Amino acid sequence: MLEQLKEEVFQANLELPKQGLIKYTWGNVSAIDRESGLFVIKPSGVSYETMKASDMVVVDLDGIVVEGEMRPSSDTPTHAVLYKHYSEIGGIVHTHSTWATIWAQAGLDVPVMGTTHADTFYGSVPCARFLTQAEVDRGYEAETGRVIIETFEQRGIDIMAVPGVLLKGHGPFTWGKDAKSAVMNSVVLEEVSKMNLFARELNHFAEELPKPILDKHYLRKHGKNAYYGQK
Ligand SMILES: O=C(CO)[C@@H](O)[C@@H](O)COP(=O)(O)O
């Protein structure tokens, strides 16, 4: 069942250490099959060196295991809440990648300071608030998903135009149309987090990208008249 998706999710998980986004088991990737309403996620706490495609766990949108021998990622309820709320999302990634986590620990949005950012994210990547004691008690991981939704709704941000968020004091989540694009978005977020920190260090008054350039770069890749790359 869902053998191809398991392979895709497995390969996407292997990309995390390859791209330098994680150490040890500090991350997870999932992808959903919208037809069955089931998603595939990596098992919790299993070394990337020994993990196999057959170790991937299939869960439903309530996070209940449907297939697999292992316990799914501890972040499964966060993934489930996001898949349930946003039908456009096909893949989700969580990491503790260093540069993005620095911004998360500083409690700051990652501003658009260059075209590298604008090519992927149509605006600042928001930093969501800390969870309250009541939220932690109610279910930390599911409430984390709800805080992400709250952040995007309160700020009126389109989830697919800005496919990532920072969780204050924790780290980034990114998403995309599938697992591969969600991983690419994590790589971009990590790179721009690093670039921005150095740019602000060199010049505390370094400006954000002006709107016309943000529009041009984002829309030429993602707008309805996109023309970047090959047909
Ligand atoms: O954030 C954390 C731990 O603080 C987790 O996302 C991370 O360790 C990955 O956990 P899983 O191996 O996916 O259960």
The ligand as a MOL file (V3000), in Angstrom:
LIG
                    3D

  0  0  0     0  0            999 V3000
M  V30 BEGIN CTAB
M  V30 COUNTS 14 13 0 0 0
M  V30 BEGIN ATOM
M  V30 1 O 11.6650 18.6270 17.6570 0
M  V30 2 C 11.9580 17.4850 17.8970 0
M  V30 3 C 12.5860 17.1860 19.1780 0
M  V30 4 O 12.7230 18.3850 19.9270 0
M  V30 5 C 11.6880 16.4380 16.8760 0
M  V30 6 O 11.0950 17.1160 15.8100 0
M  V30 7 C 12.8980 15.7750 16.2660 0
M  V30 8 O 13.7340 15.2620 17.2220 0
M  V30 9 C 12.4670 14.6520 15.3220 0
M  V30 10 O 11.7130 13.6790 16.0330 0
M  V30 11 P 11.2240 12.3530 15.3320 0
M  V30 12 O 12.4240 11.4510 15.1340 0
M  V30 13 O 10.6020 12.7560 14.0260 0
M  V30 14 O 10.2190 11.7610 16.3150 0
M  V30 END ATOM
M  V30 BEGIN BOND
M  V30 1 2 1 2
M  V30 2 1 2 3
M  V30 3 1 2 5
M  V30 4 1 3 4
M  V30 5 1 5 6
M  V30 6 1 5 7
M  V30 7 1 7 8
M  V30 8 1 7 9
M  V30 9 1 9 10
M  V30 10 1 10 11
M  V30 11 2 11 12
M  V30 12 1 11 13
M  V30 13 1 11 14
M  V30 END BOND
M  V30 END CTAB
M  END
